Amino acid sequence: MANIFTRLIPGKGHNSVPQGGTRSTVVVPLYIYPLSEETYAPLYAAPSISIRSHPELRFLVILNPNSGPGAPPWWPDPGYVREIPRLNAHANVTTLGYVRIDYCKRSQGDVVDDIRAYGRWAADEQHPGTLVRGIFFDETPNHYTGQAARYLEEISREVRTATGIDVPRLVMHNPGTSPDQRLTSLSKPDVTAVCEESLEKYRSYTVQQQTSLRALPRTQRCIIMHTVPQSQIPTLVRELSREAAYLFITELGTGVYYQKWGSGWEGFVRSMAQLGA
């Protein structure tokens, strides 16, 4: 998600959405429960590449505590209130809260409740730094209807005006394929996952399908690629970075690639860091 990559505008810290620059942004679908302080160690303590060792490399971390924000009595959860402030302490990390919308079939009121629940985290004085800086909407539609366009516009506006969602209040949509531009023209997501596929499926795309992925500007595109042979990850990073400014690539397959760290994680992040070196 040639060579125009993303970085923070100098001096803006967390107050800015990544803009055109010289690096790509690493997308981290962090759907892994933090059982201990070591659970997220691959983010912090990889032998050569990590959030700490490469502060110039941007990370977009999607938090999914309980198919969304969770609710009392489950929330606040001790693992998450320990780890989320730790993530937010790094200027090169932007945290997003996961919200599923079921292709606009889920009640809009329930979606708004989830957004506001994430917003309430910031008011928890016992756990300072437990907050998100935007929302990741999963299962957004790619086919246009007037109802879907209004739904996306209204929930995206909710993120940008919600109390407690910290700047830059980034909105990310995940249709998993290129959406009808009429859907994005009103809701104006900052980032759209235009491809969420295995490498094999991606390679089978027709020229028309490949072209459709470019309907949005490169700086707004995300590609999520799974089931990638580990040896091919560096080459694929270089290839896909020309197509999208936000990337997640893993050798793990369907059903597990969001739930654990793959053995190719460090190689993927190292390849992303080398893009702007």
C-alpha positions in Angstrom: 0.0 0.0 0.0 7.2 4.5 -8.6 8.8 4.7 -5.2 6.5 6.7 -3.0 6.3 5.3 0.5 4.8 6.5 3.8 6.2 8.2 6.8 5.0 10.7 9.4 5.3 14.3 8.4 8.5 15.5 10.3 7.6 17.0 13.6 4.0 15.9 13.6 4.3 12.8 15.7 0.9 10.9 16.2 -1.0 14.0 15.0 -0.7 13.0 11.3 -1.8 10.4 8.9 1.2 8.9 7.1 1.9 10.8 3.9 4.1 10.4 0.8 7.7 9.8 1.8 10.3 7.2 1.4 9.1 4.2 3.4 6.2 1.7 3.6 3.9 1.1 6.6 3.9 -2.4 8.2 0.3 -3.5 8.9 0.0 -5.7 12.0 -3.3 -7.5 12.4 -2.7 -8.1 16.1 -5.5 -10.6 17.0 -3.3 -12.4 19.5 -4.3 -12.3 23.1 -1.4 -11.0 25.3 -1.1 -13.8 27.8 2.2 -12.4 29.1 4.7 -9.6 28.6 6.4 -11.9 26.1 3.4 -12.4 23.8 4.2 -9.4 21.7 8.0 -9.8 21.9 8.3 -10.2 18.1 7.2 -6.5 17.8 9.8 -5.3 20.3 12.7 -7.7 20.5 13.3 -9.2 17.1 17.1 -9.8 16.7 17.6 -7.1 14.1 14.3 -5.5 13.2 11.7 -4.1 15.7 9.6 -1.1 16.6 12.4 0.0 18.9 15.4 -0.6 16.6 13.8 1.0 13.6 11.9 4.1 14.7 11.7 5.4 11.2 9.6 2.4 10.1 5.8 2.9 10.6 3.6 0.3 12.1 -0.2 0.3 11.8 -1.4 -2.1 14.6 -5.0 -3.4 14.5 -6.2 -4.4 18.0 -9.0 -6.9 18.3 -9.5 -7.7 22.0 -12.8 -9.6 21.7 -14.3 -9.5 18.2 -14.3 -5.7 18.9 -13.5 -3.7 22.0 -15.1 -6.1 24.6 -17.4 -4.9 27.4 -17.6 -5.2 31.2 -17.1 -7.4 33.1 -14.6 -8.7 30.6 -13.1 -5.2 30.0 -10.8 -3.7 31.2 -8.6 -6.8 30.5 -5.3 -6.9 32.4 -3.3 -8.1 29.4 -4.6 -5.4 27.0 -4.3 -2.5 29.5 -0.7 -3.5 30.0 0.2 -3.8 26.3 -1.8 -1.1 24.6 -0.1 1.8 26.4 3.2 0.1 25.7 2.4 0.2 21.9 1.1 3.8 22.1 4.3 4.9 23.7 6.1 4.5 20.4 5.8 7.5 17.9 6.1 5.1 14.9 3.0 3.1 16.0 -0.6 3.9 15.2 -3.2 1.7 16.9 -6.6 1.0 15.4 -9.6 -0.7 17.0 -11.3 -3.6 15.2 -15.0 -3.3 14.3 -16.8 -5.8 12.2 -19.7 -4.5 10.1 -20.7 -7.7 8.2 -21.0 -5.9 4.8 -23.4 -3.3 6.3 -25.8 -5.9 7.6 -24.8 -5.4 11.2 -26.9 -2.9 13.1 -25.4 0.6 12.6 -26.2 1.3 16.3 -24.1 -1.6 17.4 -21.2 -0.4 15.2 -21.4 3.0 16.8 -21.5 1.5 20.2 -18.2 -0.3 19.4 -16.6 2.9 18.2 -17.7 4.7 21.4 -16.5 1.9 23.5 -13.0 2.3 22.1 -13.3 6.0 22.7 -14.1 5.4 26.4 -10.8 3.7 26.9 -9.0 7.1 26.9 -11.1 8.2 29.9 -9.8 5.4 32.1 -7.5 7.2 34.5 -6.3 3.9 36.1 -4.8 2.8 32.7 -3.4 5.9 31.0 -2.4 5.4 27.4 -5.1 2.8 26.7 -6.5 4.3 23.6 -6.7 3.9 19.8 -6.0 6.4 17.1 -8.5 5.1 14.6 -10.9 2.3 13.6 -10.4 -0.7 11.3 -13.8 -1.6 9.8 -13.8 -5.3 8.7 -16.1 -6.8 6.1 -16.9 -3.6 4.3 -18.8 -4.0 1.0 -17.3 -3.6 -2.5 -20.5 -3.4 -4.4 -22.4 -0.1 -4.4 -25.8 0.6 -3.0 -27.1 3.9 -1.8 -27.8 2.4 1.6 -24.2 1.0 1.9 -22.7 4.3 0.9 -24.7 6.2 3.6 -23.8 3.5 6.2 -20.1 3.8 5.5 -20.2 7.6 5.4 -22.0 7.8 8.8 -19.8 5.3 10.7 -16.6 6.9 9.2 -17.8 10.3 10.4 -18.4 8.8 13.8 -14.8 7.9 14.1 -13.6 11.3 13.0 -15.8 13.0 15.6 -15.9 10.5 18.5 -14.6 11.6 21.9 -11.6 9.5 23.0 -10.4 8.4 19.6 -7.0 10.0 19.4 -5.5 11.8 16.4 -5.1 11.1 13.5 -8.5 9.3 13.9 -7.6 7.1 11.0 -10.4 5.2 9.2 -9.5 1.9 7.5 -11.9 -0.2 5.4 -11.4 -3.8 4.5 -13.5 -5.0 1.6 -10.7 -7.4 0.7 -11.0 -6.3 -2.9 -11.2 -3.1 -4.8 -14.5 -1.3 -3.9 -16.8 0.7 -6.1 -15.4 4.3 -6.0 -18.9 5.6 -5.1 -18.5 3.9 -1.7 -15.2 5.6 -0.9 -16.1 9.0 -2.4 -18.5 9.8 0.5 -16.8 7.9 3.4 -13.3 8.8 2.3 -11.4 6.1 4.2 -7.7 6.9 4.8 -6.7 3.3 4.0 -8.6 0.6 2.1 -7.5 -3.1 2.0 -8.0 -3.6 -1.7 -6.6 -7.2 -1.6 -6.8 -9.8 1.1 -5.8 -13.0 -0.7 -3.3 -15.9 -0.9 -0.4 -15.4 -3.2 -1.7 -18.1 -5.5 -5.1 -16.3 -5.8 -3.4 -13.0 -6.4 -1.3 -14.4 -9.2 -4.4 -15.8 -10.9 -6.0 -12.4 -11.1 -6.8 -11.2 -14.6 -5.4 -8.0 -16.0 -8.7 -6.4 -15.4 -8.7 -7.4 -11.7 -5.1 -6.2 -11.3 -6.1 -2.9 -12.8 -9.1 -2.5 -10.5 -6.8 -2.7 -7.5 -5.3 0.7 -8.6 -8.6 2.5 -8.6 -7.6 4.3 -5.3 -4.3 6.2 -5.0 -1.4 4.1 -3.9 -1.0 6.0 -0.7 -4.5 4.8 0.4 -4.1 1.1 -0.6 -3.4 -1.8 1.6 -2.5 -5.3 0.5 -2.8 -8.3 2.9 -1.1 -11.4 1.4 -1.1 -14.8 3.1 0.2 -18.3 2.2 3.4 -16.8 0.7 6.5 -19.1 0.5 8.9 -17.6 3.0 11.7 -17.4 0.5 9.5 -15.2 -1.7 8.6 -12.6 0.9 11.5 -10.2 0.2 10.8 -10.1 -3.5 7.1 -9.8 -3.0 7.6 -6.9 -0.6 9.5 -5.0 -3.3 6.8 -5.8 -5.9 3.7 -5.0 -3.8 5.2 -1.9 -2.3 4.9 -0.3 -5.7 1.2 -1.1 -5.6 0.2 -0.2 -2.0 1.6 1.9 0.8 0.4 -0.5 3.5 1.5 -4.1 3.5 1.1 -7.3 5.5 2.7 -10.4 4.1 2.9 -13.8 5.8 3.7 -17.4 5.0 0.8 -18.5 7.3 -2.4 -19.8 5.7 -6.1 -19.2 5.9 -7.6 -19.4 9.4 -4.3 -18.8 11.3 -2.5 -15.8 9.7 -4.1 -13.3 12.1 -3.8 -15.5 15.2 -0.1 -16.1 15.6 3.4 -14.9 14.6 4.7 -16.6 11.6 8.4 -17.7 11.2 8.6 -15.2 8.3 7.6 -12.2 10.4 11.1 -10.9 11.0 12.1 -11.3 7.3 9.0 -9.4 6.2 9.7 -6.5 8.5 13.4 -6.4 7.6 12.4 -6.3 3.9 10.0 -3.4 4.6 12.8 -1.5 6.5 15.2 -2.0 3.5 12.8 -0.3 1.1 13.8 3.1 2.2 17.3 2.4 3.2 
